[in-house]
Amino acid sequence: MNSVFEIKILHQYWLGDRESDLCSRLLQKYC
C-alpha cells in the first residue's frame, strides 16, 4: 500500500513533467 504511494511521489519528484507519459503507463499497472 505504502509502496504505491511512494512510487507516485518518486515519479513526480524524479521525472516531474519529463517522462510523465512513460511513468504514467507504469503507474497505471501498479495502481
mmCIF file of the N, C-alpha and C atoms, coordinates in Angstrom:
data_MODEL
# 
_entry.id   MODEL 
# 
loop_
_atom_site.group_PDB 
_atom_site.id 
_atom_site.type_symbol 
_atom_site.label_atom_id 
_atom_site.label_alt_id 
_atom_site.label_comp_id 
_atom_site.label_asym_id 
_atom_site.label_entity_id 
_atom_site.label_seq_id 
_atom_site.pdbx_PDB_ins_code 
_atom_site.Cartn_x 
_atom_site.Cartn_y 
_atom_site.Cartn_z 
_atom_site.occupancy 
_atom_site.B_iso_or_equiv 
_atom_site.pdbx_formal_charge 
_atom_site.auth_seq_id 
_atom_site.auth_comp_id 
_atom_site.auth_asym_id 
_atom_site.auth_atom_id 
_atom_site.pdbx_PDB_model_num 
ATOM 1  N N  . MET A 1 1  ? 0.842  -1.199 0.000   1.00 0.00 ? 1  MET A N  1 
ATOM 2  C CA . MET A 1 1  ? 0.000  0.000  0.000   1.00 0.00 ? 1  MET A CA 1 
ATOM 3  C C  . MET A 1 1  ? 0.881  1.255  0.000   1.00 0.00 ? 1  MET A C  1 
ATOM 4  N N  . ASN A 1 2  ? 1.769  1.307  0.954   1.00 0.00 ? 2  ASN A N  1 
ATOM 5  C CA . ASN A 1 2  ? 2.647  2.476  1.032   1.00 0.00 ? 2  ASN A CA 1 
ATOM 6  C C  . ASN A 1 2  ? 3.576  2.524  -0.178  1.00 0.00 ? 2  ASN A C  1 
ATOM 7  N N  . SER A 1 3  ? 3.931  1.355  -0.685  1.00 0.00 ? 3  SER A N  1 
ATOM 8  C CA . SER A 1 3  ? 4.852  1.288  -1.820  1.00 0.00 ? 3  SER A CA 1 
ATOM 9  C C  . SER A 1 3  ? 4.299  2.077  -3.007  1.00 0.00 ? 3  SER A C  1 
ATOM 10 N N  . VAL A 1 4  ? 3.027  1.871  -3.287  1.00 0.00 ? 4  VAL A N  1 
ATOM 11 C CA . VAL A 1 4  ? 2.416  2.556  -4.429  1.00 0.00 ? 4  VAL A CA 1 
ATOM 12 C C  . VAL A 1 4  ? 2.460  4.059  -4.223  1.00 0.00 ? 4  VAL A C  1 
ATOM 13 N N  . PHE A 1 5  ? 2.175  4.491  -3.007  1.00 0.00 ? 5  PHE A N  1 
ATOM 14 C CA . PHE A 1 5  ? 2.171  5.927  -2.716  1.00 0.00 ? 5  PHE A CA 1 
ATOM 15 C C  . PHE A 1 5  ? 3.567  6.512  -2.901  1.00 0.00 ? 5  PHE A C  1 
ATOM 16 N N  . GLU A 1 6  ? 4.560  5.782  -2.416  1.00 0.00 ? 6  GLU A N  1 
ATOM 17 C CA . GLU A 1 6  ? 5.943  6.257  -2.546  1.00 0.00 ? 6  GLU A CA 1 
ATOM 18 C C  . GLU A 1 6  ? 6.335  6.336  -4.019  1.00 0.00 ? 6  GLU A C  1 
ATOM 19 N N  . ILE A 1 7  ? 5.927  5.354  -4.790  1.00 0.00 ? 7  ILE A N  1 
ATOM 20 C CA . ILE A 1 7  ? 6.256  5.335  -6.212  1.00 0.00 ? 7  ILE A CA 1 
ATOM 21 C C  . ILE A 1 7  ? 5.676  6.565  -6.898  1.00 0.00 ? 7  ILE A C  1 
ATOM 22 N N  . LYS A 1 8  ? 4.459  6.920  -6.535  1.00 0.00 ? 8  LYS A N  1 
ATOM 23 C CA . LYS A 1 8  ? 3.830  8.102  -7.131  1.00 0.00 ? 8  LYS A CA 1 
ATOM 24 C C  . LYS A 1 8  ? 4.635  9.350  -6.810  1.00 0.00 ? 8  LYS A C  1 
ATOM 25 N N  . ILE A 1 9  ? 5.048  9.467  -5.560  1.00 0.00 ? 9  ILE A N  1 
ATOM 26 C CA . ILE A 1 9  ? 5.817  10.649 -5.145  1.00 0.00 ? 9  ILE A CA 1 
ATOM 27 C C  . ILE A 1 9  ? 7.150  10.686 -5.892  1.00 0.00 ? 9  ILE A C  1 
ATOM 28 N N  . LEU A 1 10 ? 7.836  9.549  -5.909  1.00 0.00 ? 10 LEU A N  1 
ATOM 29 C CA . LEU A 1 10 ? 9.123  9.489  -6.603  1.00 0.00 ? 10 LEU A CA 1 
ATOM 30 C C  . LEU A 1 10 ? 8.952  9.839  -8.065  1.00 0.00 ? 10 LEU A C  1 
ATOM 31 N N  . HIS A 1 11 ? 7.867  9.376  -8.651  1.00 0.00 ? 11 HIS A N  1 
ATOM 32 C CA . HIS A 1 11 ? 7.602  9.665  -10.060 1.00 0.00 ? 11 HIS A CA 1 
ATOM 33 C C  . HIS A 1 11 ? 7.500  11.161 -10.292 1.00 0.00 ? 11 HIS A C  1 
ATOM 34 N N  . GLN A 1 12 ? 6.828  11.868 -9.397  1.00 0.00 ? 12 GLN A N  1 
ATOM 35 C CA . GLN A 1 12 ? 6.657  13.316 -9.559  1.00 0.00 ? 12 GLN A CA 1 
ATOM 36 C C  . GLN A 1 12 ? 7.973  14.038 -9.290  1.00 0.00 ? 12 GLN A C  1 
ATOM 37 N N  . TYR A 1 13 ? 8.709  13.590 -8.282  1.00 0.00 ? 13 TYR A N  1 
ATOM 38 C CA . TYR A 1 13 ? 9.966  14.255 -7.934  1.00 0.00 ? 13 TYR A CA 1 
ATOM 39 C C  . TYR A 1 13 ? 11.056 13.923 -8.947  1.00 0.00 ? 13 TYR A C  1 
ATOM 40 N N  . TRP A 1 14 ? 11.117 12.657 -9.346  1.00 0.00 ? 14 TRP A N  1 
ATOM 41 C CA . TRP A 1 14 ? 12.159 12.220 -10.271 1.00 0.00 ? 14 TRP A CA 1 
ATOM 42 C C  . TRP A 1 14 ? 11.966 12.791 -11.666 1.00 0.00 ? 14 TRP A C  1 
ATOM 43 N N  . LEU A 1 15 ? 10.862 12.412 -12.304 1.00 0.00 ? 15 LEU A N  1 
ATOM 44 C CA . LEU A 1 15 ? 10.636 12.825 -13.685 1.00 0.00 ? 15 LEU A CA 1 
ATOM 45 C C  . LEU A 1 15 ? 9.894  14.153 -13.764 1.00 0.00 ? 15 LEU A C  1 
ATOM 46 N N  . GLY A 1 16 ? 8.876  14.311 -12.929 1.00 0.00 ? 16 GLY A N  1 
ATOM 47 C CA . GLY A 1 16 ? 8.134  15.564 -12.971 1.00 0.00 ? 16 GLY A CA 1 
ATOM 48 C C  . GLY A 1 16 ? 7.320  15.653 -14.257 1.00 0.00 ? 16 GLY A C  1 
ATOM 49 N N  . ASP A 1 17 ? 7.744  16.512 -15.175 1.00 0.00 ? 17 ASP A N  1 
ATOM 50 C CA . ASP A 1 17 ? 6.995  16.676 -16.431 1.00 0.00 ? 17 ASP A CA 1 
ATOM 51 C C  . ASP A 1 17 ? 7.821  16.212 -17.619 1.00 0.00 ? 17 ASP A C  1 
ATOM 52 N N  . ARG A 1 18 ? 8.832  15.390 -17.336 1.00 0.00 ? 18 ARG A N  1 
ATOM 53 C CA . ARG A 1 18 ? 9.709  14.951 -18.426 1.00 0.00 ? 18 ARG A CA 1 
ATOM 54 C C  . ARG A 1 18 ? 9.143  13.685 -19.068 1.00 0.00 ? 18 ARG A C  1 
ATOM 55 N N  . GLU A 1 19 ? 9.278  12.581 -18.352 1.00 0.00 ? 19 GLU A N  1 
ATOM 56 C CA . GLU A 1 19 ? 8.769  11.314 -18.909 1.00 0.00 ? 19 GLU A CA 1 
ATOM 57 C C  . GLU A 1 19 ? 7.511  10.892 -18.163 1.00 0.00 ? 19 GLU A C  1 
ATOM 58 N N  . SER A 1 20 ? 6.671  11.845 -17.854 1.00 0.00 ? 20 SER A N  1 
ATOM 59 C CA . SER A 1 20 ? 5.443  11.527 -17.117 1.00 0.00 ? 20 SER A CA 1 
ATOM 60 C C  . SER A 1 20 ? 4.593  10.545 -17.918 1.00 0.00 ? 20 SER A C  1 
ATOM 61 N N  . ASP A 1 21 ? 4.685  10.636 -19.244 1.00 0.00 ? 21 ASP A N  1 
ATOM 62 C CA . ASP A 1 21 ? 3.890  9.736  -20.083 1.00 0.00 ? 21 ASP A CA 1 
ATOM 63 C C  . ASP A 1 21 ? 4.332  8.290  -19.879 1.00 0.00 ? 21 ASP A C  1 
ATOM 64 N N  . LEU A 1 22 ? 5.630  8.074  -19.869 1.00 0.00 ? 22 LEU A N  1 
ATOM 65 C CA . LEU A 1 22 ? 6.152  6.716  -19.714 1.00 0.00 ? 22 LEU A CA 1 
ATOM 66 C C  . LEU A 1 22 ? 5.850  6.197  -18.316 1.00 0.00 ? 22 LEU A C  1 
ATOM 67 N N  . CYS A 1 23 ? 6.104  7.026  -17.323 1.00 0.00 ? 23 CYS A N  1 
ATOM 68 C CA . CYS A 1 23 ? 5.852  6.597  -15.943 1.00 0.00 ? 23 CYS A CA 1 
ATOM 69 C C  . CYS A 1 23 ? 4.363  6.405  -15.713 1.00 0.00 ? 23 CYS A C  1 
ATOM 70 N N  . SER A 1 24 ? 3.553  7.217  -16.360 1.00 0.00 ? 24 SER A N  1 
ATOM 71 C CA . SER A 1 24 ? 2.101  7.093  -16.176 1.00 0.00 ? 24 SER A CA 1 
ATOM 72 C C  . SER A 1 24 ? 1.663  5.678  -16.534 1.00 0.00 ? 24 SER A C  1 
ATOM 73 N N  . ARG A 1 25 ? 2.200  5.142  -17.606 1.00 0.00 ? 25 ARG A N  1 
ATOM 74 C CA . ARG A 1 25 ? 1.830  3.780  -18.011 1.00 0.00 ? 25 ARG A CA 1 
ATOM 75 C C  . ARG A 1 25 ? 2.227  2.784  -16.928 1.00 0.00 ? 25 ARG A C  1 
ATOM 76 N N  . LEU A 1 26 ? 3.434  2.939  -16.394 1.00 0.00 ? 26 LEU A N  1 
ATOM 77 C CA . LEU A 1 26 ? 3.893  2.019  -15.353 1.00 0.00 ? 26 LEU A CA 1 
ATOM 78 C C  . LEU A 1 26 ? 3.044  2.180  -14.099 1.00 0.00 ? 26 LEU A C  1 
ATOM 79 N N  . LEU A 1 27 ? 2.743  3.430  -13.748 1.00 0.00 ? 27 LEU A N  1 
ATOM 80 C CA . LEU A 1 27 ? 1.933  3.670  -12.553 1.00 0.00 ? 27 LEU A CA 1 
ATOM 81 C C  . LEU A 1 27 ? 0.560  3.053  -12.716 1.00 0.00 ? 27 LEU A C  1 
ATOM 82 N N  . GLN A 1 28 ? -0.002 3.149  -13.892 1.00 0.00 ? 28 GLN A N  1 
ATOM 83 C CA . GLN A 1 28 ? -1.332 2.577  -14.110 1.00 0.00 ? 28 GLN A CA 1 
ATOM 84 C C  . GLN A 1 28 ? -1.312 1.085  -13.816 1.00 0.00 ? 28 GLN A C  1 
ATOM 85 N N  . LYS A 1 29 ? -0.224 0.432  -14.150 1.00 0.00 ? 29 LYS A N  1 
ATOM 86 C CA . LYS A 1 29 ? -0.129 -1.014 -13.895 1.00 0.00 ? 29 LYS A CA 1 
ATOM 87 C C  . LYS A 1 29 ? -0.100 -1.269 -12.388 1.00 0.00 ? 29 LYS A C  1 
ATOM 88 N N  . TYR A 1 30 ? 0.614  -0.406 -11.653 1.00 0.00 ? 30 TYR A N  1 
ATOM 89 C CA . TYR A 1 30 ? 0.730  -0.609 -10.200 1.00 0.00 ? 30 TYR A CA 1 
ATOM 90 C C  . TYR A 1 30 ? -0.527 -0.151 -9.477  1.00 0.00 ? 30 TYR A C  1 
ATOM 91 N N  . CYS A 1 31 ? -1.196 0.872  -10.019 1.00 0.00 ? 31 CYS A N  1 
ATOM 92 C CA . CYS A 1 31 ? -2.395 1.400  -9.350  1.00 0.00 ? 31 CYS A CA 1 
ATOM 93 C C  . CYS A 1 31 ? -3.467 0.324  -9.367  1.00 0.00 ? 31 CYS A C  1 
# 
